[in-house]
Amino acid sequence: MENTRQQRIARLIQKDLSDLFLRYARALQGTLISVSEVRISPDLSIAHVYVSIFPQDKVATTMAQIQEDTHKIRFELGNLERHQLRIIPELSFHLDETLDKMERIDELLNR
């Protein structure tokens, strides 16, 4: 269970990362990256960021690029949140497969 402070910081990070990925996706042309959820550790040192990537054929290359640019993304996030957070958490990116799972379940149920 997350406390109120964790939830507030997670929402702040999600909003700012969404803005960053909007600019980041322009460089990747034709790729849409959305931040579906952010979970932050109780000590506020690690943020688990769940991203959805569209189209499906670019998922692997885009996730590899995001993993490679993690430090750059954290630096840019720090510039955006420097007046609100004293310490910027480490970012851990994960692929959010919730929509794929829902689509698969729906497909199975409609047979």
C-alpha positions, -999 to 999 in steps of 0.1 A, spaced: 0 0 0 13 34 -9 9 64 14 -3 98 2 32 112 -3 42 83 -25 10 86 -46 15 124 -50 51 120 -61 42 91 -84 16 113 -101 41 142 -104 67 119 -120 41 104 -143 30 138 -156 65 151 -161 77 118 -178 46 119 -201 57 154 -212 93 142 -217 82 112 -237 60 134 -259 92 152 -270 112 120 -270 88 103 -294 91 131 -319 127 120 -325 115 84 -330 89 95 -356 58 73 -358 61 60 -323 37 68 -294 50 63 -259 27 67 -229 34 64 -192 6 42 -178 17 40 -142 45 50 -118 51 31 -86 75 45 -62 94 27 -34 85 36 3 119 54 7 113 74 -25 145 62 -41 133 40 -69 105 48 -94 91 19 -114 78 34 -146 54 13 -168 52 25 -204 30 15 -233 45 17 -268 26 19 -301 30 4 -328 39 -31 -316 66 -36 -342 87 -9 -326 84 -20 -290 118 -38 -287 139 -11 -303 121 17 -284 125 0 -250 161 -6 -258 166 31 -266 147 41 -234 169 18 -213 200 33 -229 188 69 -223 177 63 -187 203 86 -172 195 114 -197 158 110 -189 165 112 -152 186 143 -156 158 160 -176 132 149 -150 155 164 -123 155 197 -142 117 198 -143 112 188 -106 142 205 -90 119 228 -69 95 200 -58 118 171 -50 150 171 -31 162 138 -45 152 125 -79 145 87 -77 163 62 -99 141 52 -128 134 16 -137 114 12 -170 91 -17 -176 68 -25 -206 31 -23 -196 14 -53 -213 -20 -47 -197 -37 -37 -230 -22 -67 -248 -35 -91 -221 -69 -75 -221 -71 -78 -259 -61 -115 -257 -87 -122 -231 -114 -105 -251 -103 -124 -282 -106 -157 -262 -140 -149 -248 -154 -140 -282 -146 -173 -298 
